[in-house]
Amino acid sequence: MPQVAFTTLGCKVNQFETEVMEGLFKVRGYKVVDFDQHADIYVINTCSVTNLGEKKSRQLIRRASRQNPAAIIAVAGCYSQVSPDKVSQIPGVDVIVGTQDRTRIVELVEAVAANNRTLQVNVVADIMHATEFEDIPLFSMPGRTRAFLKIQEGCTNFCTYCIIPYARGPLRSRPLASIAAETEKLVAAGFNEIVLTGIHLGAFGRDLVHNGAEITLVEAVETVLAAGVQGLMRLRLGSLESIELSGRLISLMQTDKRLCPHLHLPLQSGADQILMAMNRQYTTAQYRELITNIKAQVPGIAITTDIIVGFPGETDELFESTMNFVATIGFAKIHVFPYSRRTGTPAAEFSEQIPAADKKIRVQRLQRLADEQSREFYQSFLGQKLDVLFDTVEAKGIISGLTGNYARIYAAGNQESIGRIAAVKLERFHQDGLWGQITEYFS
């Protein structure tokens, strides 16, 4: 049985797409092994968000070639899409697939094998001409406790720091019937939680019409909840743009407790001048009003976010504006990133680039504030009982998992608890979360 190994860089969408490709190989009789093992085929699913992501992609390609010089190496994902010529020049690369045509991955690998690796296959096409969602079902279930379900592809926001619209192309949405079918499959496989993912998730449905009516993310959420009525215990949303969050979605979160009280709403900056330079389509006032309203309607909700510091033109005063703004919001978790100059984006050519040393200091300051807010969020649940989906064996006798509102909880347990949901009485702080006692299991 030929062996194939995978590795993935980047976002949850990439993780989902790797699982899809794994399934395609499995149904053709291939055995999937760890990437650090000797394999006949290596598939590297790459990232191109930053120059560092591309560098790591190249390193993994070369690592695979060293592990087995005779192996077929297939490179897929965003780096392949935006720089196929560069990827083709890396020694050992046999197959180049971008962010479409993943359904052909096995066929392309086998074509190279049939020709004894004497030809290189490159099927990367202009993604900006893509018009339909590449609907590839999961042929085998992922080996995790929660399942990603990709329902949307492409982005047309064109933030000045971001290469993704050029790597993923225009908006394409998964048909509702396909979403329902995949949900039923995942629930039947025993998954208690599904996470909806997409490159620009809040734009779902803009390219679809159903029974003469426009489709939005709400319809996708309702479809999953209806299809999973016999067993789905949780539905979590991936990252959303704040301006695309509808009142209908918040109402659904209030009425159907399976929809997790957790929203990841990237802020990127707490200074309007920087938001404008980033081509973000909202102001800090709009963002603040939205968060205030959400917290009033859904008590205990976790609002998590992304913030970039050191964007070109961010003066000390503008950074302080971000610090002050964040201090008034109360995030459950903040992912803090130093601005990374990405070749091929408008911001890479902006003047007033910030020195690396200044960015490092700003990251450290904002991270300290983020840690304080996260601790305050966790403290608000001490003494309460929350439901936890356990997903990790941390050490002998210790397991951890996530609540619906994305709090990391630790408890006494073993492998038998992984993938199950239990009520946990929260007692004290522990590592990056809380420690609690399991009182009963629900699944």
N, C-alpha and C positions, 0 to 999 in steps of 0.2 A: 504494500500500500504506500503510494508516494506521500511524502510529508510536506506540509505547507505551514509557514510561520508568518504571523502578522505583528505589526507594531503600529501604533497610532499616535500622532501628534495633534495637539489642538483641542477643539471644542467637542461638546456632546454630540453634535451632528456628525462629526468625523467618527466618533466612537460607534454611533449607530451604523454608519456606512461600512465600517470595518466588520461589524457583526453580520451585515447583509452579505458581504463578500465571503466571509467565512462559511456562511450557509451554502452559498453557491458551490464552493469547493467540496463541502461535505457531501452534498447530494450527488456529486460526481465521483465519490469514492476516495477522496483525499483525507488524510489524517492531519488534524490541526495540532501543532506542537508549539511550545514556548519559543519566543523569538531568539533566546540565547542558546537554543539547541541547534544541532546539525539538522538542516532541512534541505529538501530538493528544490523548494520554491520559497522565496521571501517576498512578502508584500508590504511595502512601506506606504502608509497612508499619511501624506505630508500636510504641513501647515505653512501658510505664507503670511500670517497676520503681521509678523515682524521679520526683520532681517535675521534675528536670532533663530526664529522658527525655521527659516530656510537653511541656516547653518546646521542646525540639529538634524534636519532632514538629510542633508548631504552626509553627515557623520554616520547616520544609521544605515544609509545605502552602502557606504564603504565598509561598515562593520559587518553587514550581511555578506558582502563579497569576500571578506577575510575568513569568515566562519566556514564558508564552503565556496571556493572559487568556481566550482562546477555548477552551482545552483543557478536557477533562473531567478532574476530579480525584476519584480514588477513595482513600478512607482505610480501611485495614484494621488488624487487630492489637489489641494489648492496650489502647491508649489509647481506641480506638473502642469496645471492649467495656465498659470501666469508666466511660467518660464520653461516651456517644453524643450527649447533648444539647449538651455543650460543643463537640464536633467539628462538629455540624450548624450551629452559629452562626458558624463561621469562614467568611469570605467566599470563595466559589469552590468550596466542597466540594459535589460532586454525588452521590457514592455513599459510603455508610458501611456497612462490613462489619466484624464483630468478629472473634472467634477461631473462628468456624464459618461455614459457608456460603460458603467460598472457592471452591467448585466453580461458584458462580453469578456470579463476578466479571465474566466477559465478557458474559453475558446482561444483567446490571444496567447495565453501561456502555453497551451497545448500546441498552437501553431509554431511557436518558437522551439518547443521541444522536438517537434517533428522534423525541424530543419537543423537540429543539433546546434542551436544557438548561433547559426550563421547569419541571421538577420535580426535587426532590431525593429520592433513594431511600435509605432507612434500613432495613436488614434485621437489625439487632442484636436478638437475643432473649436471654432469661434463660439464661445459660450454666450455671447451677447445675442446670438440668433436663436437660442433655445426658447421653445414656446410651451413645452409640456413637462409636467412633473415626471421624473423617472421613477415609476411606481414598481419597486422591487420588493416583494414580500419576504419576510424572514422565513427561510427554509429550515432553520434550526433555532432553537431557543438560546438566548444568551445566558451565560453562566453567572448571572448576577441576581440580586434580590429584587431589583426594580428594572422595568423594561423601558427603554427609550422608544418612542414612536414618532418618527419624522413625518410631519404633515405639510411642510412648506420648504421651498427652495428659492434662492435668489434674494437680492436686495437692490433697491434703487435709491437709498438714502444719500449715498456718496458723501459721507463725512470726510473731511479733508485729510484725516490721518489714516484712513482705512483703505486697504486694497481689496477687500472682500467683494464689492460689487463687480470688480473686474475678474474675480476668480469664480464667482457663482452665477453671474448673469442676472437676467430679469426675474421678476416674481413668477413663481409657478406653484400651484397648490394641489395637494392630494385630493382626489374626489372623495366625497363623504361616504360613498358605498365602500370604497377601499379602506377608509379609516375604520368603519364599522367592522369589516371582515377581519382586519388585523387585530383590532381590540378583542374580538371574540376568541381569536387564536391565542393571544397572550393570556387572557383570563383562564382559558381552558388549560394552559400550561402551568397555571398556579401562581402567576404573578399577582401580588396584592397591590402593587403600585405601578402606575404607568406615568411616564414623564413625556409630555408633548414637547417636541423640539422642532426648530426650524431656523434658518439663517435670519429671517426677518419675520418672526412668528406672528407678530401683531398684524401683519399685512395679509395673513391667510384669507383666501377667498376673493380677493380683489379681481382675480382672473376667472372666477367661477360664477355661474348663475344656476340656481336650483329651482325648478318649477316656476320660472319667471321672476324669482326674487334674488336679490343680492345675498351673497354668503359672507359671513364674518367669522372670526375666531369663536364667537359664542356658539354658532352652529356646529363647529367642530367639537367643542367641549360637550355640548348636549348630545352629539352623536356618540362620543366615547362613553359618557355616563349611561346612555340608554343601552348601548351594546354590552356594557359590562355590568348590567343590573343584577346578574345572577352570581357575581363573585368579586367584582372589582371593589376594593376597599378604599383606594386612594387614587386621585388624579392630580398630578402636579404640573404646573406650567413652567416652561422654560423662560428665558429672558424675553422681556417685552419692552417696547418703547413706551414711556409714560403717556405720551399724547395719544396713543392708540388704545388705551385702557378704557373700556366702555362701562357705563353704569350698569348695563345688563350683565356684564361679567361679574361685577361686584355683588349684584343681587343674587346671582347664581351661587356665589361663594357663601352667601348668607343662608340660602335655602337648602343647598345640597352639601352636607358635611363631608362628602367624599372629596370635594374640590378643596385641596389643601390651602389653608390660610397662609400662603407664602407667595410673594411677588418679587421677582428680581427686576428692578427698574433702573437701568444704567443712568447715572447722573452725569458723569464724566468731568464736570467742573461746577463749582458753586459761584462762578463769576460770569455774568451775562456777556461780557466782552469776549471771554474765551469761548463760551458756547457759540457765539456768532461766528468766531473764527473757525470753529470746528464744523460749522454748518449743521449744528444741532437745532432742531425745529421747535424749541420751547425756551421759556425764560425760567429763572429761578423762582419767580413769583408763581408761575403756573405749576411748577413742580411741587412747591411747598403746599399750595392749595390742594392739589391732588392727594398728597400724602396725608394731610390733615383730615380730609374727607374719608379716605380709606380707613384710617385708624379709628375714626368715629363709628364707622359702619361695621367693621370687623375687628372687635376687640381681640388682642393677643396676636394679631397678624404679624408675620415677619416681613419686613421690607429690607431686602438686600440690594446692593448696588455695586457698580464699578466706577472708579474715579481715576482719571489720568492727571498726574502732576508733572509740571515742567513742560507743558505745551508751549510752543514758540510764542513769545510775547507775554508769557505769564510773569508779571513782575512780582516782587515781594508783596506788594499791596493786594494784587489780585489773588495770590495764593492765600493771604490772610482772609480774603472774602470767602474762599472755599472753606477754610477752617471754621470760620464763624457760621457759615450756612450749615455745614454738617453738624455743628454743635447743637443746632436748634431742631434738627430733624429726628434724631434717635434711630439710627439704623441698627438692625440686628447683626449685620455683617457687611463689611466693606472690603472689596478687592481693590487694593491700591496698586497702580502701575505707574512707573516712570514713563514719560513719553518716549517712544522708540521711533526714530526717524526711519520711515519706511519708503525706500526708493520706489518711485512711480506714483506717489501720492502728492497732492498739492502742498500739504504741510511740510514735506521734505524740503521744499524750495523757499519756505517762509524765512524771512530774516528774524533776528532776535531769538536764535536757537539758545536754549538754556544749557549751561555747562553741566556735565555729569555730576560733579560734586554737589552742586546746588540741588539737582533733582534727588540725589540720595538723601540729603538732609530733609527735604520736603516729604519724601516717602516715609522716612522714619517718624516725623512729627505727626503726619496724618494717620499712620499706622497705630501710634500710641492712642490717639483719639478714637480710632476704630475699635481698639481693644477695650477701651473704657465703655464705649456704647454697647459692645457685645456683652460685656459682663453685666451691665445694667439690665439688658434684655433678659439674660438668663436668670438674674436674681428675681425678676418679677414672677417666676414660675416656681420658686422654692416652696415646698409644702403642698404643691398641687399634684394632681394625678393626670398624666398625659399618656396618650397612646404612642407607642414606639415601634417602628419597623426595624428589627435588628438585622444588620447587614455585615458585621465584622466581628471576628474573633480577635480581640486585642492581645490577649495573653491567656495562659492557662486559667480557666475559671472566670474570665472577664470578657464580656461582649459589649458591643455598642451599636447604636442605631440612631435614626432620625425621627423626631416627632413630625406631625403634619406641618408645623410652622418652623421646620428646619433647625431645630435645636439638637445638638449631639448629646446623647444620653448614654451613660455607662451603667452596667449592672452585672451581677453575678450570673453566669450562665455558660453554655457550651455550644458546640456546633449545631446541636439539635434545635436551637432557638433561631438560627439564622434563616431569614425569609419569613419569619412569623411576626405578627403584631401582638403586642401585649400592653396592658395598662401598667404604668410604672409610677410609684410614689416618689417624688423628687425630694432629695434630702440635703445635698450639699454640692459645692463646686468640686469638679474633678477634671484635671487636665484642661482641655479646651471646651468643656461642657459641664454637665451635672451628673451626679451619681444618684441612683435611685433603687428602689426595691420593686421587683416584679410582683404584682398582686394577682393578675389573671391573664390568660391568653385568649385572644379572639380568633386566631387562625393557626 
